[in-house]
Amino acid sequence: MAPAADPESVRQAKIRAGIKDYSDRVLSGEELDKLLDRAQPAFKAMILLGVNCGLGPADIGRLRWEMIDMKSGRMDFPRPKTG
């Protein structure tokens, strides 16, 4: 049987293994600036999508160019989980 993969089970498994859990950590503006200063352009875009749009890695992977209006700066992306 496969191990449980829900967030709480993963968190508990990390604690048992002695791995520090950073999932609830919120970065400061200064820390974000440092990340953005050092990031390559593609990763800078991913960081900004995560911070400004609330997108996670899976959302960014599903994002398509036709969902972004560069002129207005708007995005039309109905998220699969919440619509």
N, C-alpha and C positions, 0 to 999 in steps of 0.2 A: 504494500500500500504506500502511496506517495505521501510525503509529509505535508502537513497543512501549510497553505501558502497565504492565508489571510494576514492582513497587517499585524494584528495582535499576536498571532502565533510566530510570525517572523521576528517581531520585537522581542518576545520572550526567548526565542532560540538564540538571538544575539546576546541577550543578557546572560544566559546560561553559558555561552561560549566565551564570555568575557570581552565581547566586542562593544565598544561605546556606541550608544544610539544617538545619532544626531538628527533624527527625523523631525523632532519638534523645534529644532533650532531655527531662529529667524536671523538672517544676516542684517547687519547695520548698513547704512548708506555708504559708509567709508569702506566696508568690506566689499560691497558691490562695485564701487568705483575701482578698487584694486583688481577685482576680477575682470572688469571691462577693459581696463588699461592693458592687461596682459593677454587678453583673449584674441585669437585669430578672428577675422571677420565673420565666419560662419558660426563660431561659438558665441561671439558677441550678439549676433542676431537671436540665437537660441536663448541666451540669458535674458535678453530684453523681452522676448515673447513670454518667457516664464514669469518675469516680474510684472510686466505691464498688462498682460492678457490673461494671466493665470493658467497658462498652458503647461502641461507636463510633457515628458519625453514622448509618450505615445501620441498625444495630441499633435505635437510638432511633426511627428512622422506621418500623420494622416493629412496634414495641411498641404493644399495645392495652390499654385500660383493664381488660379482663377478665383480663389476664395478671398484674395487680397486686392483691395482697390487702393493702388499707390497714390492716386490723385487726392482722394479724400482722406486717406490714412485710416480707412475702416476695413474690418475683416468680417466676412460672412462665413462663419464656421459653426454650424450646429454640432455641438459635441455629442458623440455617440451615447455617452452615459446619461446625460441630462437633457439633450436636445437643445 
